[in-house]
């Protein structure tokens, strides 16, 4: 049996972590640039009695292999093969927009390396990236994001992603109170029962330019310390920092220590406290902050350390006269929980914040295995997810039609139509129903993706479910299609691969006989999640219902969509009509009209819409005779590019002034659209819209209304995407107060 093993110092062996700063200059100008972690190494370990080979490898996310592909390499029995994976900034789409939008955007991005062996085993190594535009400056990851990157499910409810999570829910002014049921209040620790040693690893360092010490100390005093490490000088804004060695060298900040490391002279039986920076895990040994909390919930502020002012009433009292909650809580400890929410035995996550800092608790983050609380009454509770915790329930897909054999994945089970006027742009994940050996063929039965799409099948997809992934040589998928008009068609596919000369074959079968074949070469895109359309290959098609089989000849290609268009230009162009049940224009009356953007006119490319790319990038399956893309939930038109447009045929009942507004979503600032009202080919009225970021293509906001003067009668509204990168959900026209 083979398995993967991380060679990084992170906790879980099936995960690698990376961190990157676009501008790593030291913020205060007092030191050298901060280091980044852009490389990770893992081993493919073969503990079987016979050798095995790497038969395929796939990478998701902004990562690539360093060096040649290991495909074809032999791993001897009992041997291992090391694989190096690097973060590639050129493949990463960083958050954009205002400083505030970037500051609040999630800091963690994910990916994966999936390996298949000649023994039929599928192995997966998860990849996580923490990205910062600059060092410090409020752009560090918060505590939740650091834990997430390392595969822990611990989560501080309500913690903001802005400003590192500082001055937020964890800011209790140093009061010694547990935030939730996973936080353990234990001043001191011991080696856990059943362990001879404990392991301390620093997984995060997000501080100022001065490196922080990590020590353990004797109970009840800071008079005797044992140094674990001091972080290397430039590793103060990264995951898995190195520790500085006495010879000025560096090594990973992780140590395994046994009872012999703890001096016999210390109080207790191998009991110790943590001292990180300027604070101890024992709050009674720490300085207090400027703000103090009393047992009745009041907050007091001290300026001299002897008296304090009530922040609500303004009253002054001596500090000795206040019934204070214990202060000095600058080191927090949490029961570690794995990605499935299960407690990791005898393992704790330690988080430190500088006492006079912003209380984000991300300055130093440790994971410690093999310890147990040693303070009286501090035994950890049994931790289960809270009864009222939100659990995401997957949205069930619409019920599939009953299938007794092979059938199209269209909602009604009907074949996908290839018209002479519009051809067909078909999302690859929408292959036929029918199962293994009927509608598709997979070499392995185990799913290695996490898309959740079509869970009853063994075909794998990219994480968003928009493309078929992990294709091996010899695997195939089929689509039931109906060609309305025989003739020569151009076949192309939208694919992604970092490997040259990847081939996909298409065959067309009618009445159980294959009559046409074509081959497509996937363009080299540099990664498995950067998609491009292939060159077109001509193929002569018969009319009628038939089956298209797509065969991965040599694998290692992700497939997003398949495009078939009439090659000779024959066939009459369909007239432009509104996408209404009767084809009549949308009525704009005294109540105005509200239009879903996806209901643009019928008529095809260059007539009712213009789409810059021939292939479909979505997997919605909606309006398959167009090349326009939609969100999976059909909330919007998406994947827009500069110069694309959509048209809607209207009938304006009464001339006058109307308020026009658009409902849009984007994660970018400075997006713009132009609305034009046309009579014939000429626009008589236009309106310009500037769209600011909503932080997500799934979050929509309505634009400010633009006043347009409309003529009465039938006309066409064109919405043009000036610079793309914005999803359009809806269009609204409402009569203004004044009529012409």
C-alpha positions, 0 to 999 in steps of 0.5 A: 500500500502507498501513502503520502507523507509531508516532509514539512514540519506541519502537523498532518502528514497529508498537507503542505502549507505555503505563505507568500507576501507580494511586497515583503519589504520590512514595514518599519524599514528597520530590517531586511525583507521578510521571508516567504514559504513557496516550496513544500516537499512530500514523499510517496511512500510504498510499503507494499512488498512489490514495486509500484509506478506513478501512473498519473499526477494532477495539481489543483490551485496556484501550484506546480511541480518543481522539476520533471513530472514523476509520472512513470517513475518506479517506487521500489518496495519499501521505498519512497519518492520525494515530490517538490511542489512550489507556489507559482504567483503567476497562477494565483488570482489575488484579491483586488479592489479597495484596501478595505476589500483586500483587507477583509478578503479571505487569506487562505487559498487551497489546492491539491496534488492527486497521484495515481499508482499502477496498483490503482491507488489514489493518493492526495496531498492537500495544499494551503496558501496564506497570501498577503499583499504586504507584511503587517499593516493589518493584512496578516491572517487571523487565527482561524485562517492559520488553523484552517491552513494547517487542517484544523477545524477550530474556529473562533465564531465571529472573528473578523478577517479585517486587521488580522482579527485584532480588536475583535471578539478575542479582545477581552483586554487580557481577562482570564476567561475562556472564549468557548468550550474548546479553550482551556484555562490552564496555567501549567502543563505536563507530559500526557499519560502514555507519552515519553515526550512531547512535540512543540511546533511553531506553525505561525509567526506574524509579528513585528520585525523583532523575533520572539522567544519561545520558552518553558518555565518553572511553575509560579516563577519566571526565575528559571527558563529553558529556551526552545527557540528564537525565530529566525530574524526574517521569518516573522511574517510566515507559516512554519518559520525557522528557528535561529541556531547558535551558529547563525544557521536555521532549522525548522521551529519544531522540537521533541522533548522528553522529561529529561529536558525539564529540570528536576529542580522545578516545582512539580513532576515535570510540570512547566509553563509556556513563556512566549515573548513577554508573557506566561501561560500563568496570567498571574505572572504577566503585566496587565493591559490598560483596560481592566474588567470586573466581575460585574462586566464593567470596563475600567481604564488605568493610566498609572497602574494604581487607579482606574476610570470606569469607561461608562460612568467616568468614576475613578477608583483605586485598582485595589478596590475593584473586584477584577477578573484575573488579568494577563491572559496573553497566551490562549490554549485550545483543544486541537480538532481535525478537519472533521471536527474530531478531538486530536488526543492530547494535542493543543493549539497555543496562541500568543499576543503581545500584551500591549498589542491589538489582541489578534493572538496570531503573533506566535501560534504553536501546536503541541502534542503529548501534553495535558493541563496540570493546573487544579480543576483544569482537566479538559472537557469532552469537546463536541461541536455545539448543538446550535453550531451551523452545519452546512447542508448541501442543496439537493439537485433537482430529481433526475428523470427515471433512467432505465438505460443511457440518457442525456443529463438534460433536466428532461432527459432529452438529447442536447440539440446541435442547431445549424444556427447556434451549434452546441456549447456543452459543459463537460460535467453534464455527461449522460446518466447510465453509470460506469461502463454505460455513460462513462468509464473510470479506471478507479472507483474511488472519488478523490475530488471534493466537489460534491457534484454528481455523488452517485458517479465515480467521475471526478471534478475540479473543486467548483464542479465546473470541469472534469478532472483527474482523467487517466488514459483510456477513460471516457464519457458520453453525451447523447446529442441531436444534430438538426442538420447534417454537415461539416462542423468544427469541434473544439474543447476547453481544457487545462493541462501543464503537460504537452501533447495531451490528446482527446478523441471524439467519436460519433455513434448512430444506430450502434455504429461509429461513423465519424472520429476527430482528435483534439490536442489540448493547448499547454496552459501551465496548470490544471485550473487555467483553461483555454479553448483548443484549435478547431477540428473539422468533423462531418456529422449526420443528422439525428440522435446519436452519442458523442464519446470523449476519450482521454487518449493519454490523460492528464487533462482537465475538460471544461466544455465541448463546442460544436459549430457549423463550419461551412456557414450554411443554415439560416440564422435564427431571427432575434426574439425575446426569450419569452414563452410566446417570443413577444417583447418584454412589456415595459408598462406603468409598473416597469419591468424587472428582468433576470439577466439570463433571459436575454434574447434568442437568435445566437452569437452576434445577433442576440449576444456576443461571447468572446470565447467559443467554449462554455466555462460553466456547468449550469446546463442552461441554454446549451445552444448558446456560448454564454455562461451562467452561475450554477444556481442560475442567479446570473450571467457570469465569466464575462469578458471585455466587449461581450454584450447581451440584448433584450427585446422590449416594448415600451408602452409609453414614452418618458423618463425611466429609472434603469438599474442593474443588479451585479456582483464582482470581487473587483473594483472599477468594473463598468457596463454600458446600457444602450437602447436601439432602434434598428442598428442605431442607439438613441439613448445610453447609460453608463454604470460603474460597479464596485466590488461586492467581494464575491461574484455570489453577492449582488448589489443594485446600482444607483439608478440612471435616468433614461429617456425612452421612446415608445414602441418595440426596441432592443436594450443592449447591456455591454460589459466594458471591461468584464469581470462582473456577474449580471443578475437582473435589470430593472426599468421603472417609470420616473415621476416625470413623463414627456 
